[in-house]
Amino acid sequence: MTDTHLSPVTELDRLLDEERDALTGGRLAALEPLLERKAQLIDALRNEASEAPDRIAPLQIKLKRNRELFEQALDGLRSVSERLEALREVRNGGATYDGRGQKLTLDAAPRGRMEKRA
């Protein structure tokens, strides 16, 4: 929750901390509502950047840190997606290569009922 009486620098600083908490906590859905306000605050600060570079520098560090966290989160999501795709391929039979380097598709084993024994 932001206070309308805060300066854009202070408000962006708090928003970046909130964004970092969402990224490190894996709450990616919480990022979307922050994006529009973040863009508005950055636009508001464009004029102040030349007037108060000492107040803007820490924000640039936080922006860079959060961008790196976001990229790491995306890498993690891509990795999970690739792993799930590999598991789907195995479940559907998978593929291998023969001695001549030709790709062979393997049929999945028929799914039967498992017999329970007491």
HELIX and SHEET records of a PDB file:
HELIX    1   1 PRO A    8  THR A   24  1                                  17    
HELIX    2   2 LEU A   28  ALA A   30  5                                   3    
HELIX    3   3 LEU A   31  LEU A   45  1                                  15    
HELIX    4   4 GLU A   48  GLU A   51  1                                   4    
HELIX    5   5 PRO A   53  ARG A   91  1                                  39    
SHEET    1   A 2 ALA A  95  TYR A  97  0                                        
SHEET    2   A 2 LYS A 103  THR A 105 -1                                        
END                                                                             
